[in-house]
């Protein structure tokens, strides 16, 4: 069972996706879920993936655009019933695994679409969203992103939104958040939280990576940490498969082997022409910098993926590297997917409202206690 806690379904070589490659924020309609996308996702062994939909940045109306994006992805899944399954429960992940389909988990990378109305969380939950990242790189009405001052707190409204997410059993994702917002949200949440795609700042000191304090706190309360395949894993920006392994090893040492997984932040299908891609990448990086949404470590000369850990073999290659590192089969299986399922079981309860009964000692629902 291989579960990508943050990825995408797309063929970046298709004309439509190529045309959108330099855009600041490509919409779901600009992605290409074609025969190659599906065949390679299946061939990779992927069981389920948390995709990004809805508003992330830019001038689009956040709430309306997000509802439209949900419609778009509902259409994508409906057109490919033999290949895709919309995931709204842990049972759906197991069904996808059993049937050889790809589970599609709807997630946000910015909660800007909530606006000033925490009641919108219920709307998103009813539409099938299961992961909500509080902030992108900038600050928003909930708290600070990774490029905001590190001491930017979770706001009062941010606490209200976290409560609403807890009530509807949605994952509170603290990827991209600033350090204090991350710590505040992890402490405030009555349900375990996640950092679905990050690296370890102890190894590479960049804002997009999490400190040991953040990692340890999230894990100690029953949460989940996914390591990405991104340039932020290497101080020089040219991350390799070996860097991914080192960050996974460090995360397991800090969090324990029951709380770590993968969140690649990319699709399975690899870009075929890297030379041509470099020119589009330079345009994209420039647009992000101009808009003030980029993170430290983003440069035109660094790919937003790990060159030697991409394509159909990316998951199997990582498994081989972890086994060479001496990891047991059981630990590898946990990190490649079973830890995400276990975390989802602690959050995606079969009810859509109400909180767990607090534990008498910790004040947390039983699911949030450290194992």
PyMOL commands that set and color helices and strands:
alter all, ss='L'
color gray80, all
select helices_A, chain A and resi 15-20+28-30+35-44+62-79+90-99+111-114+120-126+156-167+179-188+212-220+231-233+241-255+274-291+314-324+329-347+366-368
alter helices_A, ss='H'
color red, helices_A
select strands_A, chain A and resi 2-8+46-52+84-86+102-108+129-133+171-173+194-198+224-227+260-262+266-267
alter strands_A, ss='S'
color yellow, strands_A
deselect
rebuild
show_as cartoon
